[in-house]
Amino acid sequence: MAKQIKAIKCPQCGSVKATELKPDFYRCNSCGTEFFLDNDDININHHYYRNTTPQPAVSPERVKKTALTVIFVFTGLMLLLMLPRMCSRHKNGYSAQTASGSKQQWTDAEVFYLEKPDGKPVYVIAGLRERNYNEKEHSLYIGFYDALTKKEIKLTELPLKVDRFDGKFKYFSNGTLYFIINSKKLFTIDRQLLTAAEVQPDTYKDLPDLQPGFAKIEYGYHLEDDFFKIVSNAGKELYYYPIISKTYEGYHEHVEAERAENLMPPNSPVITRFAFSSQNTDFKEEKIQLVKYQQQMTPGYPVERALFGWQKDYQVGSGIYVGDIPYKKTFIDRSWKKWARVQDYQDFTPGRLYFSPDVLGYNTRAVLISFKATPAEDEKESLQAMDAQNGKILWTVQTTESYAQDNALILKDGYFIKLGSKAVLYGADGKQVSEMNYRD
């Protein structure tokens, strides 16, 4: 805050006769108290001592010099406050400049990544930039950066004002990159043009339940889920599948759709997927396995998630069983195998040991996972890439982060991975090429 010119009074005796010892530091000519001015709110802080030596009178020239100094300081501070607002507008949005000439910093943002159709890796940052905290709502921006040089490619102000920011990106199986803002607004990202566009109401013209708008919108629960979980402004709980343009109302209707035999197209392809098994209480001694399985389904349709893990199958229906009841040891429940449309499965990496593992992403060439080498609480996560055909380890690196997020992107010549709040680009050999944090 700039200084205001006020009469300088001694905080001890109230005298206005004071000698300037150095900028903003004074000594009272009457009682000898030393004090200084706080630039932020003109508080006067003092250190008192009694000086019995008579002080000389202040000369008019000294008073004039002091007044000029205060005026120059005031003018300079006003210029510093005004310069950040001097922004240059470009056709792609705003490229704001600070007083030092450097670009504005992101103050609250989410970092993600994409690969352009020509194979160029790009970081994406969306959120708030330097803002006026006296204002209730703030402009929202999205920026695109060359992942190899970290140079800004494009910065655009979105047609949206927000009082806070929370953003989440996610790829769907058809390659569409979605972006949810504050669990209220849904955007798509154009990977060629590097633009963001809000999904317009006419998208839902054949879906009357969505036309009232969103009170809340979130992604599905797992990496492969191609749906949004929505609470409409009419109060309905909906599960929206954009690829097939279909909604299901309520949890039970959604589960029925996932398990239905007649909703999936009969000529659905068999897709290879990867998942880690869970450790069940029935057989705690069994190790976690990385499972490669085949699932007959058309991407974009509802389907139950495949759940693997050694368990007891009593083969007499559901219920609670006590006593000596015959059972069969099975790796996937019979009903669940049917609902998830699992055709076949295998232990993809027999003999390997995993703790707290997660599948981050995969395609026909590679599988990317995270895991801990030991169960120790302070053990850092390791990242590992494997050949998707034979399980051969391509590379392994240990991170300094406590967790990695799924929805990683396997590129033609590398890997994009989200580690905590930053995004990291790894080469095909697992060596880090660059990383991007919105605070950079």
Secondary structure, DSSP 4 states (H G I P E B T S, - for coil): ----------TTT----EEEEETTEEEETTT--EEEE-TTT--EEEE-----SPPPPPPHHHHHHHHHHHHHHHHHHHHHHHGGG-PEEETTEEE-B-TTSPBPPEEEEEEEEEE-TTS-EEEEEEEEES--TTSSSEEEEEEEEETTT--EEEEEEEEEEESS--EEEEE-TTSPEEEEETTTEEEEEETTTTEEEEPPGGGGTT-GGGTT-EEEEEE-SSTT---EEEEETTS-EEEEETTTTEEEEHHHHHHHHHH-SSSS-TTPPEEEEEEE----GGGTTSPP-EEEEEEE--TTS--PPP----EEE-SS-SS---SS---EEESS-HHHHHHTTEEEEEESSTT---EEEEEEEE-SSEEEEEEESS--TTPPPEEEEEETTT--EEEEEE-SSS-EEEEEEE-SSEEEEEETTEEEEEETTS-EEEEE-TT-
